[in-house]
Amino acid sequence: MAPSSPSPRKRKQQFSSSSAWAAETELVGITLDLEPLQTCSLYAQYTIGLHAWLLDQVRQSDPDLSTQLHDEQTEKAFTISGLEGALETNGRMFQLKAGQTYQWTITALSNPIAQWLAKWIQQPPQVVALRNAPLQVRHIKITHLPMTYEQLWETDYPDRFRVALSFTSPTSFRRRGLHLPLPMPFNVFHSYLRRWNTFSGIEFEPDEFLEWVDESIVIVRHRLESTRVLAGKKGTVTAFTGAIELELSVKAPRDDEYEQLLFALVQLAPYCGTGHKTTFGLGQTRLGWAVPELQSPPALQTILLDRIAELTELFIAQRHRTGGDRASQIAETLATIQARRELGESLKTIAEDLQMPYETVKAYAKRAKRGMIQE
């Protein structure tokens, strides 16, 4: 059951249905058609701005829900895409052209977020205010059908499981504190099961199911391309885009409940995305085989990625205790701030993009500078 789009009514800056969706809805996705007010440049890490703008919209209208979202330490109950459309580069940044339409998708993974979206789209803001790139909201439409987890669970599944998944934005997994840029079935379904267990109320013991997946699901076709991106509040991500086709091995032990769960998780994929940093545009997923054309990053972003990687190695090597995820995170944050300072960005801009207090960024910048002098 792939998400689909109904025929929207032509109504400027309005949602295409007055009834939105049922009160029990837990899963839904909407896409905003956005148009720049003028030709403008967009910084490479703009999905941070989209993420922050959406959370601010929640804060303004529902402070309690906003607090809940900020307090969630693991799985977030929403995803966002990057901008889809003719994004060009001018060497330093992406360029948005006046008169062009760009699409931005938001999905909800829980009833509170779905109901917040239902109210929000009745009186949506006129402009998505990104730094130096205000985007006018022209139209909003449903692109992922309103569903409940119970409906996904009760969907009839085929006698023999075979499915294609397309990863339309850079996608990656975290494994033992490192990035894993490969869609191994174990990691793919672990990603979906985490969201399912967090939000569905129909919980499954993960170890046994994932062991069955590891033994039973095989990749029968793939077309993948690796990439590196800046994503989230700091650091770089080694990722992939492309498509895979999976099937249940003929040698796999049949298990009706696991096969039902497997199919439900596949239907969940377009809503929840795949892998990590899905609230910053990574891991956008569609059902079916559709190999995307990867947007070329601005040349400056490639330079920045290389410099961050170089500095991260330097700062990790300088630490007396090099092990542990926290040590790597600190080194990557230092590297990100130092690399962006070398390109002439102000501490104020870096603090805003990374959503860190200015004084903290200032202290990190001094620490990074001392590390450079040491070297």
C-alpha positions, -999 to +999 in steps of 0.1 A: +000+000+000+022+029-012+013+064-001-006+083-028-018+118-036-054+128-040-064+154-065-060+187-047-083+217-051-066+247-065-066+270-035-037+293-028-020+288+006-047+264+018-049+227+025-066+206-001-093+191+023-114+208+049-118+176+069-081+167+071-081+132+087-097+111+114-090+118+150-074+084+155-048+089+128-013+081+139+006+081+106+003+107+078+025+127+055+020+161+039+039+179+012+042+217+010+047+234-024+071+262-017+082+291-039+110+315-032+099+352-030+130+360-050+161+342-064+182+335-033+210+313-020+206+285+005+234+273+028+244+237+025+231+226+059+196+242+053+178+211+066+189+223+101+168+254+094+138+234+082+140+213+114+143+243+137+115+262+118+091+232+122+098+228+159+092+265+164+058+262+147+050+234+172+063+256+201+041+285+191+009+266+190+013+237+214+041+243+240+034+210+258+039+190+226+070+210+219+084+201+253+076+165+247+094+165+213+125+181+229+124+156+257+124+126+234+159+113+236+157+084+211+130+082+184+114+114+172+077+112+162+082+130+128+105+132+098+112+159+073+127+158+038+150+182+022+137+204-006+129+185-038+131+204-071+156+221-093+183+229-067+213+244-085+247+252-070+268+284-074+300+269-060+293+280-024+256+273-019+225+259-034+205+284-054+167+288-054+151+305-084+121+328-082+091+312-099+103+276-093+083+253-070+101+231-045+085+204-024+090+198+013+075+167+030+067+163+067+055+130+082+039+122+116+046+090+134+023+094+164-013+106+171-003+138+189+019+149+159-008+138+134-034+158+152-012+189+155-006+187+117-043+184+111-049+217+130-018+234+116-027+229+079-061+246+084-043+279+090-008+274+077+019+301+077+023+320+046+061+317+046+087+291+056+114+315+069+148+300+062+179+322+067+182+345+036+157+323+018+120+330+026+098+304+009+061+312+002+037+283+010+017+278-022-002+246-015-003+217+009-014+182+000-015+147+015+012+125+001+012+097+027-023+084+034-036+088+070-033+055+088-031+038+122-005+012+132-033-012+137-043-007+100-008-014+089-007-045+111-040-058+096-030-052+060-030-085+040+004-097+031+014-117+001+021-155+002+058-148-008+075-117+005+093-096-022+096-058-020+117-030-035+128+000-014+142+032-028+163+055-007+158+089-022+180+110+001+213+100+017+207+072+042+230+057+068+229+036+100+248+039+133+266+008+143+289+007+173+293+045+171+302+045+135+283+051+102+273+021+082+264+031+047+249-002+035+213-013+036+218-047+051+184-063+059+192-066+096+199-028+099+170-018+076+144-037+097+160-028+130+155+008+120+118+003+113+112-019+143+126+008+167+100+032+155+073+006+155+080-005+191+082+032+202+049+044+187+026+016+177+016+001+211+021-034+194+056-042+207+078-071+195+109-085+212+136-072+187+164-098+191+144-129+180+127-111+151+159-095+138+177-129+141+150-143+119+154-114+095+191-119+093+186-156+084+156-152+061+157-120+041+181-117+011+190-089-013+182-100-048+189-068-066+206-035-057+218-003-072+236+020-047+258+050-046+278+062-017+281+098-007+291+120+022+268+147+036+266+173+063+236+164+083+221+173+116+236+197+141+272+188+136+295+165+117+295+145+085+276+113+076+288+086+052+257+075+035+241+059+004+213+065-021+197+040-045+174+010-043+173-026-032+150-055-037+145-079-009+128-113-007+121-140+018+145-169+011+129-202+000+149-218+028+136-195+055+115-210+083+079-198+078+065-177+106+031-161+100+035-135+128+070-124+117+059-123+080+029-101+090+053-078+110+077-077+081+051-065+057+037-040+082+072-025+087+077-022+049+044-002+048+058+020+076+090+028+058+078+058+037+064+074+069+093+068+093+122+068+068+153+046+071+183+049+093+192+079+115+189+117+112+155+113+095+144+145+112+171+163+092+162+150+058+182+118+057+167+084+050+137+094+028+122+061+016+097+050-011+082+017-020+091+004-054+122+007-075+131+043-083+168+051-084+171+088-076+195+113-092+217+125-064+219+163-062+255+175-065+265+194-033+280+228-037+318+227-042+323+245-009+305+217+009+329+191-005+358+212+007+341+215+041+335+178+044+371+170+036+383+196+062+360+184+089+371+148+084+408+159+085+403+179+117+382+152+134+411+128+131+435+154+145+413+162+175+407+125+183+444+118+181+451+146+206+427+132+232+443+110+259+412+087+258+404+082+222+377+056+227+340+061+231+312+077+212+313+109+233+350+115+224+342+112+187+312+135+190+333+162+208+361+159+182+336+162+154+319+192+169+353+209+174+362+201+138+329+214+124+332+247+142+369+251+132+364+242+096+335+267+093+355+294+110+383+288+084+358+295+057+349+328+072+316+320+089+308+340+121+304+323+155+268+337+156+259+320+123+275+287+134+257+288+168+224+293+151+229+265+126+241+240+152+214+251+176+241+256+203+245+285+228+267+312+214+290+310+245+294+272+241+304+276+204+328+304+214+344+281+240+346+252+214+362+276+189+389+286+214+395+249+223+398+240+186+423+269+180+445+256+209+444+222+193+456+237+160+484+254+178+494+222+195+497+205+161 
